Each structure stands twice: as structure tokens, then as C-alpha cells.
């Protein structure tokens, strides 16, 4: 069973700064926008999604012996205006540079992550639509009705 806890730092200071710990003792600072000494809990959800799918995809691509020179997963989300400010839309963008990788292998790795391996994505997808796009060697693609197509009008910073 997994376990984590969050401990209030400086209880008498009136702030909302926490240190979160996992079972192995790793620590992550948590804060709100006022204190700004750590990531907010909702930001950590996006970071967890990015990390979860990134671990899957890079592992799959390396098993296929692809040489990846750059890999980044960017995640953005829209939130509800009123509390609880849940995600209303999430977009994942895999940005990859490689001399050996073809689109079919990248697409397959992303699909395996989304459909089989990424537990964070599986949990989030039960509550919100997650749109996935990917940029391979500068060319942007998206998933649409099971077929990738180039979206030249969309730019991710």
C-alpha cells in the first residue's frame, strides 16, 4: 500500500507551507500562491501525470533501441472557476527529438502509456478529458479518431 503525509512547516507563522513525504522519505515542498515556497497540490497532479507518462514512453522507446536526444512532456489544464477547481480539460504534449525514431513507434509508445501503464492518467481520465498531442522533430501531430494528423496551426510554447 502507498502512503504519504504532509507536515505543516512553522505552525506559528500563519502560513500554509507544508513538506510532503512519501514512504521512502522523499520530500516535496507544498505551498499556495501567497507563500510560493513550493508547488501547489493541483500543480503536483499535473507534474505526476507528466512524469508518469514520460517514464512509460521513454522506457518503451529505449527498449526499441531508439536514440532520443530531447524528450519533454508538457501538460496544461483548464480549471473550473468555482471551488472545487477541478480540471475541466487536460492537454498532454510529448516533445521528442530523435534521429532514429519514427512516428509510428512514438505513437505506439504514447498509446501504450495511456491505455496500459500510466496509473495517474488512468485515474484522471475517469474525471476529465485528456487530449494528447506530440511533436516529433518539430512536426506537431494529434490523435483524432484513431489516426494521427498534423496540426500546423497549433503551437505549444
BAVEXVO-967673 format. One record per residue (C-alpha): residue number from 1; x, y, z. Coordinates in Angstrom, 3 decimals. Example, Ala and Ser with C-alpha at 12.3 -4.5 7.8 and 13.67 -1.06 7.14 Angstrom:
REM BAVEXVO-967673
PT   nr         X         Y         Z
PT    1    12.300    -4.500     7.800
PT    2    13.670    -1.060     7.140
This chain:
REM BAVEXVO-967673
PT   nr         X         Y         Z
PT    1     0.000     0.000     0.000
PT    2     1.235     3.506    -0.785
PT    3     1.406     6.159     1.891
PT    4     2.261     9.850     2.060
PT    5     1.874    12.615     4.565
PT    6     2.119    16.408     4.610
PT    7     3.529    18.242     7.621
PT    8     2.899    21.932     8.323
PT    9     6.136    23.910     8.447
PT   10     6.430    26.716    11.010
PT   11     2.967    26.248    12.622
PT   12     3.106    29.557    14.487
PT   13     3.920    31.614    11.378
PT   14     0.360    31.567     9.994
PT   15     1.460    30.271     6.603
PT   16     0.269    27.242     4.665
PT   17     3.683    25.809     3.762
PT   18     3.937    22.047     4.049
PT   19     6.531    19.396     3.391
PT   20     5.090    16.239     1.845
PT   21     6.823    12.888     2.314
PT   22     6.434     9.509     0.667
PT   23     7.209     6.104     2.202
PT   24    10.845     6.252     1.066
PT   25    11.411     9.631     2.726
PT   26    11.447    11.733    -0.443
PT   27    10.191    15.215     0.260
PT   28     8.331    17.783    -1.806
PT   29     7.596    21.323    -0.613
PT   30     3.943    22.369    -0.920
PT   31     2.555    25.869    -0.720
PT   32    -0.124    28.180    -2.065
PT   33     0.277    31.172    -4.362
PT   34     0.791    33.560    -1.438
PT   35     3.692    31.687     0.154
PT   36     5.129    30.439    -3.130
PT   37     7.779    28.244    -1.478
PT   38     6.683    25.073    -3.257
PT   39     4.335    23.641    -5.822
PT   40     0.609    23.703    -5.151
PT   41    -1.170    20.362    -4.732
PT   42    -3.036    20.816    -8.035
PT   43     0.268    21.554    -9.820
PT   44     1.635    18.303    -8.405
PT   45    -1.199    16.418   -10.087
PT   46    -0.075    17.788   -13.467
PT   47     3.562    17.030   -12.654
PT   48     2.591    13.486   -11.659
PT   49     0.783    12.983   -14.967
PT   50     3.754    14.316   -16.939
PT   51     6.203    12.137   -15.025
PT   52     4.075     9.015   -15.175
PT   53     3.621     9.041   -18.932
PT   54     7.210    10.237   -19.514
PT   55     8.626     7.231   -17.610
PT   56     6.474     4.871   -19.669
PT   57     7.204     6.389   -23.061
PT   58    10.975     6.744   -22.623
PT   59    11.216     3.163   -21.321
PT   60     9.304     1.811   -24.335
PT   61    11.356     3.842   -26.818
PT   62    14.647     2.762   -25.232
PT   63    13.562    -0.902   -25.361
PT   64    13.089    -0.391   -29.100
PT   65    16.678     0.940   -29.187
PT   66    15.775     4.461   -30.294
PT   67    18.287     7.198   -29.554
PT   68    16.386    10.116   -28.028
PT   69    18.222    13.441   -27.947
PT   70    15.427    15.508   -26.373
PT   71    12.272    14.446   -24.577
PT   72     9.849    16.559   -22.596
PT   73     6.223    16.149   -21.612
PT   74     4.282    19.395   -21.279
PT   75     0.923    19.350   -19.519
PT   76    -1.622    22.150   -19.360
PT   77    -5.068    22.161   -17.827
PT   78    -8.136    24.343   -17.623
PT   79    -9.855    24.506   -14.251
PT   80   -13.370    25.177   -13.057
PT   81   -13.884    28.764   -11.921
PT   82   -15.525    27.894    -8.606
PT   83   -14.319    25.538    -5.865
PT   84   -13.524    22.802    -6.088
PT   85   -11.451    23.995    -9.025
PT   86   -11.209    20.627   -10.727
PT   87    -9.644    20.173   -14.132
PT   88   -12.133    20.647   -16.957
PT   89    -9.690    19.841   -19.783
PT   90    -6.132    18.496   -19.833
PT   91    -3.687    18.540   -22.730
PT   92    -0.504    16.478   -22.878
PT   93     2.220    17.282   -25.397
PT   94     5.142    14.897   -25.894
PT   95     8.064    16.798   -27.459
PT   96    10.692    14.477   -28.920
PT   97    13.834    14.926   -30.972
PT   98    15.483    11.832   -32.407
PT   99    17.396    10.735   -35.477
PT  100    16.137     7.141   -35.179
PT  101    12.523     7.479   -34.050
PT  102     9.635     7.228   -36.491
PT  103     6.115     8.493   -35.872
PT  104     4.582     5.014   -35.641
PT  105     6.887     3.950   -32.797
PT  106     6.325     7.192   -30.881
PT  107     2.577     6.954   -31.326
PT  108     2.606     3.321   -30.191
PT  109     4.627     4.165   -27.069
PT  110     2.257     7.007   -26.146
PT  111    -0.788     4.793   -26.713
PT  112     0.683     2.027   -24.527
PT  113     1.287     4.542   -21.762
PT  114    -2.235     5.911   -21.995
PT  115    -4.058     2.590   -22.344
PT  116    -1.981     0.245   -20.210
PT  117     0.711     1.691   -17.957
PT  118     0.143     5.235   -16.673
PT  119    -1.885     4.930   -13.474
PT  120    -2.061     8.706   -12.978
PT  121    -3.540     9.176   -16.445
PT  122    -5.953     6.297   -15.886
PT  123    -7.274     7.920   -12.710
PT  124    -7.541    11.402   -14.217
PT  125    -9.201    10.190   -17.415
PT  126   -12.154     8.970   -15.333
PT  127   -12.853    12.595   -14.369
PT  128   -11.624    14.743   -17.270
PT  129   -10.917    14.516   -20.985
PT  130    -7.170    14.281   -21.676
PT  131    -6.124    15.370   -25.160
PT  132    -2.740    14.132   -26.345
PT  133    -0.573    15.703   -28.988
PT  134     3.052    15.106   -29.843
PT  135     5.819    16.930   -31.634
PT  136     8.411    14.754   -33.338
PT  137    11.430    16.607   -34.715
PT  138     9.454    19.842   -34.816
PT  139     6.324    18.492   -36.525
PT  140     3.137    18.579   -34.446
PT  141     0.628    15.683   -34.532
PT  142    -2.532    14.806   -32.640
PT  143    -4.695    11.755   -32.065
PT  144    -8.048    12.017   -33.842
PT  145   -10.432     9.087   -34.296
PT  146    -7.548     6.644   -34.031
PT  147    -5.428     8.305   -36.717
PT  148    -2.676    10.856   -36.301
PT  149    -2.818    14.010   -38.333
PT  150    -0.592    17.067   -38.498
PT  151    -1.882    20.213   -36.807
PT  152     0.178    23.020   -38.228
PT  153    -1.941    25.767   -36.621
PT  154    -1.327    24.707   -33.006
PT  155     1.852    25.796   -31.259
PT  156     2.922    24.763   -27.792
PT  157     5.402    27.150   -26.198
